[in-house]
C-alpha cells in the first residue's frame, strides 16, 4: 500500500465543480509480502490532478489520477507508475 501526504491546490472557489492539482507530495510505499530484501519501505514523491463535484451540501464525488516516482526498484519490483480512481467524500 502507499501512504502519502500532499498539498491540493483547488481552483474555481464557490463553484460546484472544482478541478485541482497536486504539485508534489511525499509518499511511502510498503511492499508486502516482503521481497528478498530486508527493506520493504520505499520513499518517493507523487504528482496528481483531478476534479471534485459538490453534489449535495458537504458531499462530494471526484476522480483523480496520480503518478508515483521512487528512487528505483526494490529486488526487481518496480513501484513507480500511474494510478487513477474515483472517490466519495465529506467536506468539513
Secondary structure, DSSP 8 states (H G I E B T S, - for coil): -EEEEE--EE-STT-SEEEEEEEEEEEEEE-SS--SSS--EEEEEEEEEEEEEEEETTEEEEEEEEEEEESSEETTEE--EEEEEEEEEE--
